[in-house]
Amino acid sequence: MRKKLLYLITSLACITACKETPVAIPDGRMNDYALYDDQGGFHRLSTYNDSKAIVLFVQGNGCPIVRNALSDFHEIVDDYQSEGITFFMINSNIQDDRTTIAEESTNFTFEVPVLNDDAQLVADALDITITAEAIILDPTSREIIYRGPLNNRLDYETQKSSPTETYLRDALDAIITNQTPINKQEVTRGCRVTRQHTLEKDTLTFTHDIAPILTNHCVRCHVDGGVAPWSMTDYDKIVGWSAMIEQVMLSKRMPPWKADPTIGSFDNSFAISEKDRRKLVRWIHSDMTYGEGDDPLKKLTPKEALVPETTMVPDTTFVLKKEIIPATGLIDYRHQRIKLNLPEGKWLAGVTIVPGNPKVVHHATLASSSKPQLVVDRPERQWIDNLIAVVASGTSKSTIFPNDSGIYIDKDIELILQTHYVTTGKEEEDITKIHLYFHDKEPEKQYYSLGVFSDDFEIQPYEKSTPAIAQDKITEDVYVHSIFPHMHFRGKQMKITATKPNGEIMDLISVPDFDFNWQLVYNYTAPIFLPKGTVIKAEGIFNNSFQNPLNPDPSQEVIFGYQSSDEMFMGLVNYTIAD
């Protein structure tokens, strides 16, 4: 009895103390499909490579077999999720969209997210032709290791009270016990999925169809002197990189516009539509026809290829000291202080931050040493509430304040440039310039920034989903002109909302695939009015696991800090007061 008690105590202690430490999983990130779900979540399948398997159940709105199979599917989910199996539904119907899928999900109480394959890129890759089919993917290669029906309970216009064959359960049992499942069971009964390739009769050409897409969405970075490692200079270069282009289209890693396309309208968007994403992959899978005429990429001048900048003439320019960037490694933020030595106070109309070496400047922020004015009932925060400009890779270097607004710069204050540098594999140097543009007279409105900010979080080692939340209540009517979600390496997602005094909730922005490499300021096409008493809330998730490829060290506990090895959580809102 004493031995049994000792064994029980030891076992209980080991449950908490002997927890297996996660390890990095080799993953080439090929077949790394990425899709939004019906609720606006974002899923890149490589982030589930620590699962034993990934199950996709093909769903289609209105399909009676899918609806009748849901009880069986949900029972399987309930029984096997705890065994390390990851489950999704996937909808590849051209007649369904995210809104109607969400309605179907609510009406039939779906228990797992539905991935919206609206461009049918995953349907093409996995040859999805029928709903109610279960597809099991290897978690690291994303190759199919089983496909077929859940069981044999359902058939067209008939069903049994219970199945006599349990195909998906058998396959999952084999995987859990490290055996090879039977790859294919009998033919699935379901509703046919109309495939776009059966409707596409036109021949895509590089000159007419592909070059315009690249020019509008990609060349801004893939240009000589740009941040990308190679330049899109001509047809031959695109053909040579076509396999890589296909890979980043399927994984949605490029182009790096990270805002959910269904929320907000932004005039600086370079997001690519799903239609154009499909065109690129379809052209690559065909014979990559050149077409007629001169190569459009060869005809681009450097000025046309780069992001358009302001035509304003600077009133003063500051050349900063030279920074030496090592060949490799993580670099802490570097700061330079700029004494303006103005004869009198000035109203700033805009700023251009010009990195001398764009390849090494990840992003830079310019702040003022003056005390910021706020429309919230709390103390101001240095660096958080007095940012003047942000410049990031692939975006405009100029910040021009909108609608006859400006920032007052006292003659005695300093500007502080904070720069995040990245390495290129060889030692580099950078000399950044800053152009300042002044108003001739006092503008109608002052331009402000408000940091909806939190440092109240502790991210435990290997933790995949640590929530963070921050909020401020504004004390004046304001117009919001732009927004800047900011986290560091562990940042996974952030959504910023505005709850008005009448209870109406407005989504300001959602970045469900946050990437520290692409810190973007999102400029609204039209200013958004928020009345006094509105609560601006930022909600986000940190991922401190090996499944976050940007994570420098998942074994470390992470708290708030200004260096990139620490973490931050902030939604910067740029606004003018309405009155």
HELIX and SHEET records of a PDB file:
HELIX    1   1 ARG A    2  ALA A   17  1                                  16    
HELIX    2   2 LEU A   45  TYR A   48  5                                   4    
HELIX    3   3 PRO A   64  TYR A   80  1                                  17    
HELIX    4   4 GLN A   81  GLU A   83  5                                   3    
HELIX    5   5 ARG A   98  ASN A  107  1                                  10    
HELIX    6   6 LEU A  121  LEU A  126  1                                   6    
HELIX    7   7 TYR A  167  ILE A  176  1                                  10    
HELIX    8   8 GLN A  196  THR A  198  5                                   3    
HELIX    9   9 PHE A  206  ILE A  210  3                                   5    
HELIX   10  10 ALA A  211  HIS A  217  1                                   7    
HELIX   11  11 TYR A  235  GLY A  240  1                                   6    
HELIX   12  12 SER A  242  LEU A  250  1                                   9    
HELIX   13  13 GLU A  274  HIS A  285  1                                  12    
HELIX   14  14 PRO A  296  LYS A  299  1                                   4    
HELIX   15  15 PRO A  302  ALA A  305  1                                   4    
SHEET    1   A 2 ALA A  34  TYR A  36  0                                        
SHEET    2   A 2 PHE A  42  ARG A  44 -1                                        
SHEET    1   B 5 VAL A 114  ASN A 116  0                                        
SHEET    2   B 5 ILE A  85  ASN A  91  1                                        
SHEET    3   B 5 ALA A  53  VAL A  58  1                                        
SHEET    4   B 5 GLU A 133  LEU A 137 -1                                        
SHEET    5   B 5 ILE A 144  PRO A 149 -1                                        
SHEET    1   C 2 LEU A 154  ASP A 155  0                                        
SHEET    2   C 2 THR A 158  GLN A 159 -1                                        
SHEET    1   D 4 THR A 316  VAL A 319  0                                        
SHEET    2   D 4 LYS A 433  PHE A 438 -1                                        
SHEET    3   D 4 LYS A 346  VAL A 354 -1                                        
SHEET    4   D 4 SER A 398  ILE A 400 -1                                        
SHEET    1   E 8 THR A 316  VAL A 319  0                                        
SHEET    2   E 8 LYS A 433  PHE A 438 -1                                        
SHEET    3   E 8 LYS A 346  VAL A 354 -1                                        
SHEET    4   E 8 SER A 405  ILE A 409 -1                                        
SHEET    5   E 8 LYS A 445  PHE A 453  1                                        
SHEET    6   E 8 MET A 570  ILE A 577 -1                                        
SHEET    7   E 8 VAL A 478  HIS A 486 -1                                        
SHEET    8   E 8 TYR A 522  LEU A 530 -1                                        
SHEET    1   F 2 GLU A 323  ILE A 325  0                                        
SHEET    2   F 2 GLU A 428  ASP A 430 -1                                        
SHEET    1   G 4 ARG A 334  LYS A 339  0                                        
SHEET    2   G 4 GLU A 414  TYR A 421 -1                                        
SHEET    3   G 4 VAL A 361  SER A 368 -1                                        
SHEET    4   G 4 LEU A 387  ALA A 392 -1                                        
SHEET    1   H 4 THR A 466  LYS A 473  0                                        
SHEET    2   H 4 VAL A 535  PHE A 542 -1                                        
SHEET    3   H 4 GLY A 491  THR A 499 -1                                        
SHEET    4   H 4 ILE A 505  VAL A 511 -1                                        
END                                                                             
